[in-house]
Amino acid sequence: MSWKGFQKAVSRLPHQIMSKKAEVTRDTEFMAQEKRFTDLTKIVDQFQKDIQAFRDAIAALLGHQAKMASFLTVIYDTHLGIEQGGIQKRVQQTPAAAVQAANDAEAAMAYCRDEVLPELDLLDHTVVRPMLELKEIIKTIQKTITKRNHKMIDYDRHRASSNKLKAKTERSFNEEKQLYKVEQSLEKATEDYNYLNDMLKAELPRFFHLKAMLIEPLLEHFYNMQCKIYGMIYARCYELVNANVNHFVTHAMPLQDGYNWHKSQRDMQMEMESLDLLKSGGKAWLKVSGGANSSKLTLKERAALRKEEEAYAAAQTENGFPQEKTMAPSADYHHSYQPPPAAAAAAPSYTTPNSPPTPVPAPRSNNNTLYVMALYDYDSQTEGDLVFQKDDKIEVIQRTEDQNDWWTGKLCRTGATGIFPGNYVAIL
């Protein structure tokens, strides 16, 4: 607001506060048109917001679906897995139908995005932009209505001042002079008010008519564009489902029914929660190092448990079963040793010419003792670990085929016994 406008607002304020209802000019015809114009403004604002929300939502939908489809191809990739002995292996082979469905979904979402985005640009050009231009016209009319209301206040306050001065039977010279100025101001305010008031009453009905001629085709075009965009998306999804009808079993089911059907086939949440990796608050490594259930045992009780485990392992070796310890043993590992399944024990080890051979478990006998040399220093992480320094010689008491597992050994330099990581040593 300019300084001049601020001065006018201050001069109008006493009249707005002190004036009575009967002294305010009321034009019922203009008031009806003003109410209609205000309602129209709200409708145009809401329509413009809905169009932009639809455009932005469809653009976000296409982008998210394309990204999600690319993530699915990575999840179902047959080459995704772990590298063991230089060979990339999967924990579980992905079904061919799932791989094909993931690849088809990625292609379908990419095609859908490339087809629909140009339609959104057309929607922005033919619907959104005209609505923004209409809002600019409405703002201009709103300024004119505000100006008319200000002129009406000036007309009312100058008229009230003139009537007050004229009502006096005897007026002084200053009052006569003031009356002359008020009459001039009233004449100018009356002329301005009548001009704006008459112009608005004449032009607003024409604006309402032109608005209807503009809004109706925009609304119809917006509806047709929505149908076209939804049809494109549906066509791509329909092709995807029919090309992989054996994989998309639950596409016609309600969401809750589809979820329950998949859960009845295989409850993955229950299987994940039963993983040793998530037991004991996710600290399965404590069980390996003896820091979980056995941390409260005395050294004598620990030694007795280890002797029982070594005796059991020796008996298994004499019977022809290789000894093995898993990375995440059960909570009762120090109390009872569980041998691996026969299938896992008989699993072959893969090697490549450029990779070192996978360690083979040495037979447990009094005449064949296996020794290793420390490649790095190792400090105790928890009670029961074997502490050693680089180049120390260690007698292996118990080990697995995987050098990344934990082994049990005795340090030749001090005679201390404990468990240590197998990848910290080299076999002599």
KAZI-V78746 format. One line per field, one symbol per residue. burial: + if it has 9 or more other C-alpha atoms within 8 Angstrom, else -. Layout:
burial=???
//
This chain:
burial=-----+-----+-++---+----+-----++-+---+---+--++--+--++--+---+--++-++--++-++--++--+----+-++++---+--++++++++++-++++++-+++-++--++++++++++--+--+-----++--+--++++++++++++--+---------++--+--++-++--++-++--++--++--++------------+--++--+---+--++--++--++--+-------------+--+++---+--------+-++---++-+++++++++-------+--++--++-+++-++-----+++--++---++----------+-----++-----+--+--+----++++++++-+-+-+++++-+++-++++++++++-+-++++++++----++++++-+++--
//
